[in-house]
Amino acid sequence: MVFRGVRRLYLRPDPSADLGVTGFELGAPRFDHANSEANMVLLEMSIVPLGQGESVSQYVARCVDLVDQSGLDYELHAMGTIVEGELGQVLQLMQQCIEEVAKLSSRVSCTAKIDYRQGVAGGLKSKVASVEHKLGRSVRR
């Protein structure tokens, strides 16, 4: 099976890199972060304790409170939360959420997706608006 258009992501150690992820930098292509606008990313995360029963809403509520207090734009949905911010901000927030749930559970599961797109901000709203434009109508939310 061949995947066309899929690029490999190489991480290489670089303790001097200040890209929001300590100790690593992204492989080629290089991008001049110092001379660019802040790159906004979308992070979709779902953090749940394991072994705590069927309902996890009390744990989710603690995470959503942290997300809300962060001041970052976000959307809560039935299966997780999408947060928009700089890479370092959203990764730090995800870590805080994991650690908050870990205070109450000895095992925590986290599923995360990141959309890192250079030079683009406002993706939380614009991605949905783009699909609605192509459909020629609004969609249910």
C-alpha positions in Angstrom: 0.0 0.0 0.0 1.4 3.4 -1.0 0.4 6.6 0.8 0.9 9.5 -1.5 1.4 13.0 -0.1 2.4 11.6 3.4 5.6 13.2 4.7 7.7 11.7 7.4 8.3 13.8 10.6 11.8 13.6 11.8 12.7 14.6 15.4 16.3 15.2 16.2 17.8 16.2 19.6 18.6 19.9 19.9 18.7 21.2 23.5 19.1 24.8 22.3 15.9 24.8 20.2 13.0 26.8 21.7 10.1 25.4 19.8 7.8 24.7 22.8 8.9 21.1 22.9 12.1 21.0 25.0 15.0 19.1 23.5 13.7 18.4 20.0 13.2 20.3 16.8 11.2 19.3 13.8 13.1 18.0 10.8 13.2 19.7 7.4 11.8 21.9 6.1 13.3 24.5 8.4 11.2 27.5 9.3 12.3 30.8 10.8 10.2 30.9 14.0 11.8 34.1 15.2 10.7 36.1 12.1 7.2 34.7 11.8 3.8 35.2 13.4 3.0 32.8 16.2 2.0 29.5 14.6 -1.3 28.4 16.0 -2.1 24.8 16.3 -5.3 22.8 17.0 -5.0 20.1 19.6 -7.9 17.6 20.0 -7.6 15.7 23.3 -9.5 13.1 25.2 -8.2 12.3 28.7 -10.0 9.7 30.8 -9.1 7.8 33.9 -9.1 4.0 33.7 -10.8 1.7 36.2 -13.1 4.5 37.5 -16.4 3.2 36.3 -18.6 4.0 33.3 -19.2 7.7 34.0 -16.1 9.9 33.7 -17.8 13.3 33.5 -16.5 14.4 36.9 -12.9 14.0 35.6 -13.7 15.6 32.3 -15.2 18.6 34.2 -11.9 19.1 36.0 -10.0 19.2 32.7 -12.5 21.5 31.1 -12.1 23.8 34.0 -8.4 24.0 33.4 -9.0 24.5 29.6 -11.4 27.3 30.4 -9.0 29.0 32.8 -6.2 28.8 30.3 -7.8 31.6 28.2 -7.3 29.6 25.0 -10.1 29.2 22.4 -11.7 25.8 22.7 -14.7 23.7 21.8 -16.0 20.8 24.0 -17.7 18.0 22.2 -19.0 14.6 23.2 -15.7 12.7 22.7 -13.1 15.3 23.6 -12.0 18.9 23.5 -10.3 20.9 20.8 -8.0 23.7 21.9 -6.3 26.4 19.7 -3.1 28.0 20.7 0.7 28.0 20.3 2.3 24.5 20.3 3.9 25.0 23.7 0.7 26.3 25.2 -1.5 23.4 24.1 1.0 20.8 25.0 1.5 22.3 28.5 -2.3 22.4 28.9 -2.6 18.8 27.9 0.0 17.9 30.5 -1.8 19.8 33.2 -5.0 18.0 32.3 -3.4 14.6 32.5 -1.7 15.4 35.8 -5.1 16.7 37.2 -6.8 13.4 36.3 -3.8 11.4 37.7 -4.4 13.0 41.1 -7.6 10.9 41.3 -6.7 7.8 39.3 -3.6 5.7 39.2 -4.0 5.2 35.4 -4.9 7.7 32.8 -5.5 7.3 29.0 -4.9 10.2 26.6 -5.7 10.4 22.9 -4.5 13.5 21.1 -4.3 14.8 17.5 -2.4 18.0 16.6 -2.9 20.1 13.4 0.2 22.2 13.0 -0.1 24.6 10.1 2.4 27.5 9.6 1.0 31.0 9.2 -2.6 30.0 10.0 -4.7 31.1 13.0 -8.4 30.8 13.7 -8.6 27.3 12.5 -11.1 26.3 15.2 -13.8 28.3 13.4 -12.4 28.6 9.9 -12.2 24.8 9.2 -15.9 24.4 9.9 -16.7 27.5 7.9 -14.8 26.2 4.9 -16.8 23.0 4.9 -20.1 24.9 5.3 -19.1 27.2 2.4 -18.4 24.2 0.1 -21.8 22.6 1.2 -23.6 25.9 0.6 -25.3 25.6 4.0 -24.7 25.5 7.7 -24.3 22.2 9.5 -25.6 21.1 12.9 -23.2 21.6 15.8 
